[in-house]
Amino acid sequence: NGEPGSFSMDAQRGKWVYMKLWQSWCPGCHSLGFPALKKVTDAFMDDDRVVTLAIQTVFEGHSTNTGDKVREMQLRYEIPIPMGHDPGSQTESGYPNTMLGYRTGGTPWQVLIAPDGSVVFDGFRVDSDKVIEVLKDEVKKLG
């Protein structure tokens, strides 16, 4: 709903988590990333065994990829999920903690986390239809 909130990966244990990393000025995020995120989100909107979230990970273009873009993108693509903003760390590289923690390489990037907390996919290219197919098979196993 656009109100500030909190999100904890620890609280998601027992669920599948599909996380999309993006930047507002990233052409690939708009042409591929957000459409894939919306497709996966829509497929599991009513299934609490799958959580989708998106984080703007700013590793360049800090003056453009600002926190206010988060809500703007959420409304633009009609994606009612938790969305966050990681403005970059204070390390020498300036990379966001999210990117460092998941060892990502840019945007759009996808991370798929299993119910036990292990990362089962961490990559740039993903076929959203395949993600949906795999997740549907996996959530059946959860009961």
N, C-alpha and C positions, 0 to 999 in steps of 0.2 A: 504493500500500500504506500510505499515511499517513505515511511517513517523509519528513522534509525532503529536498528535492532542489533542483536548479536547472533552469532552462529558459531557452533563448536563442532569440529570434526569428531571429537570424542563422543558427543551426543548422538552421532549418526551410526555408531557401532551396531551391527546387525542389519544394516541397510546397504544397498548399492548406492554409490555416489558418482554421479556424472558431473564433472567440473569443467567448465569452459573458461579459458583465460583469453582476454581480448584487450584491445585498445580502441578508443573511439575513432581514431584517424586511420585505422588499419583497413585497407580495401578488402583484403581477404576475409576479415572478420565480418564485413557487411555482405559480401557476396557468398561466402560459404559458412562462416562461423555461426552467425546468428540464425540463419535458416536451419542449420543442423541442430542447434540448441533448442530452437522452437519445436522442431519435429520430435526430438527426444522428450522434451518437456510435455508436449501434448500427449504423447503416447503413454506416459506414466502419471498424468495429472491426478488420477484417482487411486493411485497405488502407493501407499505409504512405505512400501519396501524399497522404493527408488527415490532418491533425492537428486534434484538437479540444482546447480548453482553456477553463478558466473562471477568472475572477478576481473576487474580491469587492472592489469598488471603493467604499470608504467615503467618502462626501461628506456624510453626515449620520448621526445615530444612532451615533456612535463608541463609546458604552458598550455598545451592543447588537450591532453588526456587528463582532464581535471575531474575531481570528485563529482561535480554536478552532471557530468556526462552519464553517470551510472543510471540515474532515474530517467534521463532523456532516452537512453537506449532501451531501458525496460519498457517504457511507454511506446516507443517507436515500433518495437518488434512484438509488443503485447505478450511479454513473458513475465508472468506473475510468480517469480521465484526469488529466493535470496540472491542479492547481488551486492558485491562489495568493490572497494577501491583500495588497491595496494600501491601507494604512490612512489614506491622505491625505498630502498634501505639507505642507511647512512654509510654503507661500506664503500670502499674505493670504487667498486664496479658500479654502484648505484642501482643494482638490480633489486627488484622487489623481493621481499622475503618469501612470498609464495613461489616465485620462479626458482629461487635458490633451494627452497625446501623440497620441491618436486622435480628439480633438475630439468626444467623446461627450457625450450630454445626459441621462444618468440610467441607470436600470436598470428592467427588463432591457434590455440593449443588445447588439447583435450587430455583429461586425466580421468581414468575409471578406477574407482576404489571398491574393492570387495567388502562384504560385511565384516570380515575379520580385520579390516584396516589396511590390508596390503594393496599396493598399486598393481593392477593387472594390465593397464594400458597407459602409456605416457607418450603422446606423439602429436605430430602436426596434422597429418592426414587421417581422416576417419570417415567411414561410410556410415552415415546416420541410420540407414535401413538395417545394416548389419549390427550396429550397436543395439538397436531396438530388438532385433531377433535374438541376439545373445542374451540381453537382459530379460526378455520374456521367458526364455528357457531357464535362466538362473533363478529368477524369482519364484518359479514353480517349485524349485527345490527347497525354497525357504518355507513353503507351506502357506 
